[in-house]
Amino acid sequence: MNSEQLIACPVCDALHRDQKVPPHSVARCARCGTVLAAPKSGAMTRIAMLSLTALILLAAAASFPFLELKAQGLSHQASVLDAVLAFSKGPMAPLSLATGLLIVLLPAARYGALIYTLAPMALGWRPAPRAFAAYRWAERLKPWAMAEIFIIGVAVALVKVSGLAQVGLGPAFWAFAALLVVTILTDNAICRLTVWKTLKTRSAS
């Protein structure tokens, strides 16, 4: 059997014959039950639009005020970029750099790569140049794009801070909350096997 007719489970490495999976059906690993393919009609258009929405929300979340703290008659507002720049010098600079990368830059790069890969095919065009590499990087960046982890950490921190000062939630907080929902919808809509197959088929045509 040709190796191109086989697919490997990403969890247990069991080999399966590559067969066409009808839309809205699910193909699972016979050994461990991991989902191998779950194609959906119009998924590429949906993912591209969700990724564009995520980029807009990410820009708003990074630039608008995130929190407002009031204590003893004093008030202070800060955005995520303000927090990153505030610690950009001195011993906290590495932490500031990591915060900017993991919360803003890497998620933006991942969504940009998804748009670059899927938008042309959603419009019925051939894949963009180096679309294979762009989608590969989008997959590699997924574990490192932690905008949704950030909002969960902030929610936990707010419980402790609320006892020391009056906390007001700014527009950026709600943008991050919406980004969390959009990220979940995007990841659920992606069928990686279908994307790779479509890239290969459209590139050869």
TORLO-878983 format. One line per 2 residues: number of its first residue (from 1); their letters; for each residue x, y, z of N, C-alpha, C. Coordinates in nm, 3 decimals, m for minus. Example, Ala and Ser with C-alpha at 12.3 -4.5 7.8 and 13.67 -1.06 7.14 Angstrom:
<nodes>
1) as) 1.319,m0.569,0.780,1.230,m0.450,0.780,1.320,m0.330,0.780  1.285,m0.225,0.708,1.367,m0.106,0.714,1.290,0.003,0.787 .
</nodes>
This chain:
<nodes>
1) mn) 0.084,m0.120,0.000,0.000,0.000,0.000,0.088,0.125,0.000  0.052,0.222,m0.082,0.126,0.348,m0.088,0.113,0.420,0.046 .
3) se) 0.226,0.476,0.093,0.224,0.546,0.222,0.131,0.667,0.220  0.107,0.725,0.101,0.017,0.839,0.092,m0.128,0.801,0.115 .
5) ql) m0.158,0.670,0.113,m0.294,0.623,0.139,m0.317,0.592,0.287  m0.217,0.621,0.371,m0.227,0.594,0.513,m0.220,0.724,0.592 .
7) ia) m0.290,0.727,0.704,m0.279,0.839,0.798,m0.249,0.781,0.936  m0.172,0.853,1.014,m0.133,0.808,1.147,m0.208,0.887,1.253 .
9) cp) m0.251,0.818,1.356,m0.316,0.885,1.468,m0.213,0.974,1.538  m0.245,1.101,1.564,m0.148,1.191,1.629,m0.121,1.156,1.775 .
11) vc) m0.202,1.068,1.834,m0.185,1.033,1.975,m0.113,0.900,1.991  m0.163,0.794,1.927,m0.106,0.660,1.946,m0.029,0.608,1.825 .
13) da) m0.025,0.684,1.714,0.050,0.648,1.593,m0.006,0.527,1.520  m0.128,0.486,1.550,m0.189,0.376,1.475,m0.216,0.420,1.332 .
15) lh) m0.189,0.332,1.236,m0.207,0.363,1.095,m0.346,0.324,1.049  m0.406,0.411,0.966,m0.539,0.387,0.914,m0.539,0.415,0.764 .
17) rd) m0.626,0.345,0.694,m0.642,0.372,0.551,m0.712,0.507,0.534  m0.655,0.591,0.450,m0.711,0.724,0.425,m0.831,0.712,0.333 .
19) qk) m0.948,0.742,0.385,m1.071,0.735,0.308,m1.144,0.868,0.316  m1.230,0.892,0.219,m1.307,1.015,0.218,m1.412,1.011,0.329 .
21) vp) m1.416,1.117,0.409,m1.512,1.127,0.519,m1.620,1.226,0.478  m1.747,1.187,0.479,m1.854,1.280,0.440,m1.860,1.400,0.535 .
23) ph) m1.904,1.516,0.486,m1.919,1.633,0.574,m2.009,1.603,0.693  m1.971,1.661,0.807,m2.045,1.647,0.933,m2.041,1.504,0.989 .
25) sv) m1.947,1.422,0.937,m1.921,1.291,0.996,m1.786,1.296,1.067  m1.762,1.200,1.154,m1.639,1.198,1.233,m1.569,1.065,1.214 .
27) ar) m1.440,1.071,1.183,m1.356,0.951,1.174,m1.264,0.947,1.296  m1.270,0.838,1.371,m1.191,0.825,1.494,m1.089,0.713,1.480 .
29) ca) m0.986,0.725,1.562,m0.883,0.621,1.567,m0.945,0.493,1.623  m0.917,0.380,1.556,m0.972,0.252,1.600,m0.910,0.207,1.732 .
31) rc) m0.792,0.259,1.766,m0.724,0.214,1.887,m0.759,0.301,2.008  m0.746,0.435,1.995,m0.763,0.522,2.112,m0.884,0.614,2.103 .
33) gt) m0.950,0.619,1.989,m1.070,0.700,1.976,m1.047,0.846,1.944  m0.922,0.887,1.920,m0.893,1.026,1.885,m0.958,1.063,1.752 .
35) vl) m1.015,1.182,1.745,m1.076,1.228,1.620,m0.968,1.252,1.516  m0.978,1.183,1.403,m0.882,1.199,1.293,m0.931,1.298,1.189 .
37) aa) m1.058,1.297,1.162,m1.116,1.389,1.063,m1.260,1.417,1.100  m1.298,1.545,1.086,m1.436,1.586,1.112,m1.470,1.702,1.019 .
39) pk) m1.477,1.676,0.888,m1.502,1.785,0.792,m1.641,1.845,0.808  m1.649,1.976,0.784,m1.776,2.048,0.793,m1.792,2.135,0.669 .
41) sg) m1.913,2.147,0.621,m1.940,2.230,0.504,m1.914,2.377,0.536  m1.841,2.445,0.446,m1.814,2.587,0.465,m1.720,2.619,0.579 .
43) am) m1.644,2.518,0.624,m1.558,2.539,0.742,m1.447,2.639,0.714  m1.390,2.637,0.594,m1.278,2.726,0.566,m1.321,2.871,0.568 .
45) tr) m1.437,2.900,0.512,m1.489,3.037,0.518,m1.514,3.079,0.662  m1.571,2.988,0.739,m1.601,3.017,0.880,m1.473,3.043,0.958 .
47) ia) m1.371,2.961,0.936,m1.245,2.977,1.010,m1.177,3.107,0.972  m1.177,3.140,0.843,m1.113,3.264,0.799,m1.183,3.385,0.859 .
49) ml) m1.317,3.384,0.864,m1.391,3.496,0.921,m1.371,3.504,1.072  m1.369,3.390,1.139,m1.344,3.389,1.283,m1.203,3.439,1.314 .
51) sl) m1.106,3.401,1.231,m0.968,3.446,1.252,m0.957,3.597,1.234  m1.027,3.652,1.133,m1.027,3.797,1.114,m1.093,3.867,1.233 .
53) ta) m1.202,3.810,1.282,m1.268,3.865,1.402,m1.173,3.862,1.520  m1.098,3.752,1.535,m1.004,3.740,1.646,m0.894,3.845,1.637 .
55) li) m0.846,3.874,1.517,m0.743,3.977,1.501,m0.795,4.115,1.544  m0.919,4.145,1.506,m0.979,4.274,1.544,m0.995,4.282,1.696 .
57) ll) m1.044,4.174,1.756,m1.060,4.171,1.901,m0.926,4.180,1.973  m0.825,4.116,1.916,m0.692,4.119,1.978,m0.634,4.260,1.975 .
59) aa) m0.654,4.331,1.863,m0.606,4.469,1.855,m0.678,4.557,1.957  m0.809,4.537,1.971,m0.885,4.615,2.070,m0.843,4.579,2.212 .
61) aa) m0.820,4.449,2.237,m0.781,4.406,2.371,m0.645,4.458,2.411  m0.556,4.476,2.315,m0.421,4.522,2.346,m0.413,4.673,2.365 .
63) sf) m0.502,4.748,2.302,m0.488,4.893,2.302,m0.585,4.966,2.396  m0.705,4.914,2.414,m0.802,4.981,2.501,m0.771,4.954,2.649 .
65) pf) m0.823,5.038,2.739,m0.801,5.014,2.883,m0.853,4.877,2.925  m0.772,4.808,3.005,m0.807,4.673,3.048,m0.874,4.675,3.186 .
67) le) m0.811,4.747,3.278,m0.864,4.756,3.415,m0.855,4.900,3.464  m0.942,4.934,3.557,m0.933,5.061,3.629,m0.935,5.030,3.778 .
69) lk) m0.831,5.072,3.847,m0.821,5.049,3.990,m0.846,5.180,4.065  m0.931,5.174,4.167,m0.960,5.290,4.251,m0.934,5.253,4.396 .
71) aq) m0.851,5.334,4.461,m0.820,5.310,4.602,m0.781,5.441,4.667  m0.842,5.472,4.781,m0.810,5.592,4.858,m0.821,5.720,4.774 .
73) gl) m0.923,5.725,4.690,m0.947,5.843,4.610,m0.863,5.854,4.484  m0.773,5.759,4.461,m0.689,5.760,4.342,m0.741,5.659,4.240 .
75) sh) m0.724,5.693,4.113,m0.774,5.606,4.006,m0.665,5.590,3.900  m0.658,5.468,3.845,m0.557,5.443,3.742,m0.611,5.342,3.642 .
77) qa) m0.596,5.375,3.513,m0.635,5.284,3.405,m0.510,5.235,3.334  m0.515,5.111,3.286,m0.399,5.055,3.215,m0.447,4.956,3.110 .
79) sv) m0.379,4.957,2.996,m0.404,4.859,2.892,m0.296,4.751,2.899  m0.313,4.648,2.820,m0.212,4.541,2.816,m0.079,4.596,2.765 .
81) ld) m0.084,4.682,2.663,0.040,4.740,2.612,0.107,4.828,2.717  0.028,4.900,2.795,0.085,4.980,2.903,0.159,4.892,3.004 .
83) av) 0.098,4.778,3.037,0.162,4.687,3.132,0.291,4.629,3.076  0.290,4.596,2.946,0.411,4.541,2.883,0.522,4.645,2.881 .
85) la) 0.488,4.769,2.841,0.590,4.874,2.831,0.640,4.918,2.968  0.556,4.908,3.070,0.595,4.952,3.203,0.709,4.869,3.261 .
87) fs) 0.719,4.743,3.219,0.823,4.655,3.271,0.925,4.618,3.163  0.935,4.703,3.060,1.023,4.671,2.947,1.170,4.699,2.976 .
89) kg) 1.200,4.758,3.090,1.339,4.787,3.126,1.370,4.725,3.262  1.498,4.691,3.280,1.539,4.636,3.408,1.523,4.485,3.413 .
91) pm) 1.524,4.428,3.533,1.520,4.281,3.547,1.387,4.219,3.502  1.280,4.298,3.491,1.151,4.245,3.449,1.134,4.245,3.297 .
93) ap) 1.236,4.289,3.224,1.225,4.297,3.077,1.196,4.161,3.012  1.262,4.050,3.053,1.227,3.921,2.992,1.081,3.882,3.013 .
95) ls) 1.029,3.909,3.134,0.888,3.878,3.159,0.798,3.965,3.073  0.835,4.092,3.056,0.758,4.182,2.971,0.756,4.134,2.826 .
97) la) 0.874,4.090,2.778,0.883,4.039,2.641,0.797,3.914,2.624  0.805,3.822,2.721,0.726,3.700,2.713,0.577,3.730,2.715 .
99) tg) 0.537,3.828,2.796,0.396,3.866,2.801,0.347,3.919,2.667  0.426,4.008,2.607,0.387,4.062,2.478,0.381,3.956,2.369 .
101) ll) 0.476,3.862,2.372,0.478,3.757,2.271,0.361,3.661,2.287  0.342,3.609,2.407,0.244,3.503,2.427,0.100,3.553,2.423 .
103) iv) 0.079,3.679,2.461,m0.058,3.729,2.471,m0.102,3.803,2.345  m0.008,3.869,2.277,m0.046,3.954,2.163,0.016,3.906,2.033 .
105) ll) 0.147,3.900,2.025,0.215,3.878,1.897,0.194,3.738,1.841  0.213,3.635,1.923,0.198,3.498,1.872,0.053,3.465,1.835 .
107) pa) m0.048,3.503,1.917,m0.185,3.482,1.871,m0.215,3.556,1.741  m0.165,3.680,1.728,m0.189,3.755,1.604,m0.123,3.686,1.485 .
109) ar) m0.001,3.634,1.506,0.069,3.562,1.399,m0.007,3.436,1.359  m0.061,3.365,1.457,m0.136,3.242,1.426,m0.262,3.273,1.346 .
111) yg) m0.339,3.373,1.389,m0.460,3.406,1.316,m0.428,3.459,1.177  m0.321,3.537,1.166,m0.280,3.584,1.034,m0.243,3.470,0.942 .
113) al) m0.173,3.368,0.997,m0.135,3.252,0.916,m0.258,3.173,0.872  m0.358,3.161,0.959,m0.480,3.091,0.922,m0.555,3.164,0.810 .
115) iy) m0.561,3.297,0.821,m0.627,3.375,0.716,m0.551,3.360,0.584  m0.418,3.369,0.590,m0.336,3.358,0.469,m0.354,3.222,0.403 .
117) tl) m0.370,3.117,0.485,m0.383,2.982,0.431,m0.522,2.954,0.377  m0.624,2.991,0.451,m0.759,2.945,0.421,m0.842,3.041,0.338 .
119) ap) m0.818,3.172,0.349,m0.903,3.268,0.278,m0.901,3.248,0.127  m0.784,3.230,0.062,m0.788,3.208,m0.084,m0.867,3.083,m0.121 .
121) ma) m0.852,2.974,m0.046,m0.925,2.852,m0.079,m1.074,2.866,m0.050  m1.109,2.945,0.052,m1.250,2.970,0.080,m1.317,3.046,m0.035 .
123) lg) m1.238,3.126,m0.108,m1.290,3.200,m0.223,m1.283,3.119,m0.352  m1.234,2.994,m0.341,m1.224,2.908,m0.458,m1.097,2.926,m0.538 .
125) wr) m0.999,2.996,m0.486,m0.873,3.018,m0.556,m0.773,2.910,m0.519  m0.661,2.914,m0.591,m0.549,2.827,m0.555,m0.488,2.875,m0.423 .
127) pa) m0.421,2.786,m0.350,m0.356,2.829,m0.226,m0.252,2.937,m0.252  m0.236,3.026,m0.157,m0.135,3.132,m0.167,0.004,3.070,m0.166 .
129) pr) 0.105,3.140,m0.218,0.243,3.090,m0.212,0.284,3.059,m0.069  0.348,2.943,m0.052,0.399,2.898,0.078,0.287,2.881,0.181 .
131) af) 0.169,2.844,0.131,0.056,2.821,0.221,0.081,2.702,0.312  0.152,2.601,0.261,0.184,2.484,0.343,0.264,2.527,0.466 .
133) aa) 0.367,2.610,0.444,0.451,2.656,0.554,0.372,2.743,0.650  0.283,2.828,0.597,0.204,2.915,0.683,0.112,2.834,0.774 .
135) yr) 0.048,2.730,0.718,m0.042,2.650,0.802,0.038,2.566,0.901  0.154,2.520,0.861,0.239,2.445,0.955,0.278,2.531,1.074 .
137) wa) 0.311,2.658,1.047,0.345,2.749,1.156,0.222,2.781,1.242  0.105,2.790,1.180,m0.018,2.814,1.258,m0.041,2.700,1.357 .
139) er) m0.013,2.577,1.314,m0.029,2.462,1.403,0.076,2.464,1.514  0.198,2.501,1.479,0.305,2.504,1.580,0.285,2.615,1.682 .
141) lk) 0.223,2.725,1.641,0.203,2.838,1.732,0.085,2.817,1.826  m0.001,2.723,1.796,m0.123,2.706,1.877,m0.094,2.688,2.026 .
143) pw) 0.000,2.600,2.067,0.022,2.585,2.213,0.082,2.709,2.278  0.144,2.797,2.197,0.213,2.913,2.253,0.130,3.040,2.247 .
145) am) 0.017,3.037,2.179,m0.072,3.153,2.172,m0.165,3.148,2.292  m0.134,3.226,2.395,m0.199,3.208,2.526,m0.290,3.324,2.565 .
147) ae) m0.352,3.388,2.469,m0.443,3.497,2.504,m0.557,3.448,2.590  m0.609,3.327,2.560,m0.720,3.276,2.640,m0.675,3.234,2.780 .
149) if) m0.550,3.189,2.793,m0.497,3.155,2.925,m0.482,3.282,3.009  m0.446,3.391,2.943,m0.429,3.519,3.013,m0.558,3.565,3.078 .
151) ii) m0.669,3.554,3.007,m0.796,3.603,3.062,m0.839,3.518,3.180  m0.808,3.389,3.178,m0.840,3.303,3.292,m0.755,3.342,3.412 .
153) gv) m0.625,3.370,3.389,m0.538,3.414,3.497,m0.582,3.547,3.556  m0.627,3.636,3.470,m0.675,3.767,3.518,m0.799,3.749,3.603 .
155) av) m0.889,3.661,3.562,m1.011,3.639,3.639,m0.979,3.589,3.781  m0.877,3.502,3.791,m0.837,3.453,3.922,m0.775,3.566,4.004 .
157) al) m0.690,3.648,3.939,m0.625,3.758,4.011,m0.725,3.863,4.059  m0.831,3.884,3.982,m0.931,3.985,4.020,m0.998,3.952,4.153 .
159) vk) m1.013,3.822,4.179,m1.076,3.782,4.305,m0.992,3.831,4.424  m0.859,3.826,4.411,m0.772,3.868,4.520,m0.758,4.021,4.526 .
161) vs) m0.751,4.084,4.409,m0.732,4.229,4.406,m0.857,4.303,4.453  m0.973,4.245,4.431,m1.098,4.314,4.465,m1.109,4.343,4.614 .
163) gl) m1.035,4.270,4.697,m1.038,4.297,4.840,m0.951,4.414,4.881  m0.864,4.459,4.792,m0.771,4.568,4.822,m0.811,4.699,4.757 .
165) aq) m0.881,4.692,4.645,m0.919,4.814,4.573,m1.045,4.788,4.493  m1.108,4.896,4.452,m1.226,4.885,4.366,m1.180,4.865,4.223 .
167) vg) m1.225,4.758,4.160,m1.179,4.721,4.026,m1.289,4.743,3.925  m1.257,4.816,3.819,m1.349,4.836,3.708,m1.296,4.768,3.583 .
169) lg) m1.382,4.699,3.512,m1.342,4.627,3.392,m1.355,4.718,3.271  m1.245,4.730,3.194,m1.245,4.814,3.076,m1.286,4.739,2.951 .
171) pa) m1.296,4.809,2.837,m1.335,4.744,2.712,m1.243,4.629,2.672  m1.113,4.640,2.704,m1.019,4.536,2.665,m1.050,4.404,2.734 .
173) fw) m1.099,4.409,2.857,m1.134,4.286,2.928,m1.243,4.210,2.853  m1.345,4.283,2.809,m1.454,4.217,2.738,m1.410,4.174,2.599 .
175) af) m1.315,4.247,2.539,m1.261,4.203,2.411,m1.185,4.071,2.427  m1.109,4.058,2.537,m1.040,3.933,2.564,m1.140,3.820,2.590 .
177) aa) m1.250,3.851,2.662,m1.351,3.749,2.687,m1.415,3.701,2.556  m1.444,3.796,2.466,m1.498,3.758,2.335,m1.396,3.680,2.254 .
179) ll) m1.268,3.718,2.268,m1.161,3.647,2.198,m1.153,3.502,2.244  m1.176,3.479,2.371,m1.177,3.342,2.423,m1.284,3.258,2.354 .
181) vv) m1.403,3.315,2.337,m1.512,3.243,2.270,m1.478,3.219,2.123  m1.424,3.321,2.056,m1.390,3.307,1.914,m1.280,3.203,1.895 .
183) ti) m1.183,3.199,1.986,m1.076,3.100,1.978,m1.131,2.958,1.988  m1.223,2.936,2.081,m1.283,2.803,2.097,m1.360,2.764,1.970 .
185) lt) m1.436,2.858,1.914,m1.512,2.830,1.792,m1.418,2.800,1.676  m1.307,2.874,1.667,m1.211,2.851,1.558,m1.148,2.714,1.568 .
187) dn) m1.100,2.679,1.687,m1.034,2.549,1.704,m1.130,2.433,1.680  m1.257,2.450,1.718,m1.355,2.344,1.696,m1.391,2.328,1.549 .
189) ai) m1.376,2.436,1.472,m1.413,2.431,1.330,m1.302,2.373,1.243  m1.179,2.371,1.294,m1.065,2.326,1.213,m1.059,2.174,1.209 .
191) cr) m1.059,2.119,1.089,m1.027,1.977,1.067,m0.892,1.975,0.997  m0.788,1.943,1.070,m0.652,1.955,1.017,m0.629,1.866,0.896 .
193) lt) m0.680,1.744,0.902,m0.661,1.652,0.790,m0.727,1.706,0.664  m0.847,1.764,0.678,m0.916,1.821,0.562,m0.840,1.940,0.505 .
195) vw) m0.782,2.023,0.593,m0.705,2.138,0.545,m0.584,2.091,0.465  m0.510,1.993,0.517,m0.392,1.944,0.446,m0.431,1.881,0.312 .
197) kt) m0.540,1.805,0.311,m0.585,1.743,0.185,m0.625,1.849,0.083  m0.696,1.951,0.129,m0.741,2.056,0.038,m0.622,2.134,m0.016 .
199) lk) m0.526,2.162,0.070,m0.405,2.230,0.023,m0.335,2.149,m0.086  m0.324,2.020,m0.061,m0.256,1.934,m0.160,m0.334,1.926,m0.290 .
201) tr) m0.466,1.911,m0.281,m0.549,1.898,m0.402,m0.550,2.028,m0.482  m0.569,2.141,m0.414,m0.576,2.270,m0.485,m0.441,2.308,m0.543 .
203) sa) m0.331,2.271,m0.476,m0.199,2.304,m0.528,m0.167,2.226,m0.655  m0.221,2.103,m0.664,m0.192,2.018,m0.780,m0.280,2.051,m0.899 .
205) s) m0.393,2.118,m0.875,m0.487,2.147,m0.984,m0.440,2.267,m1.068 .
</nodes>
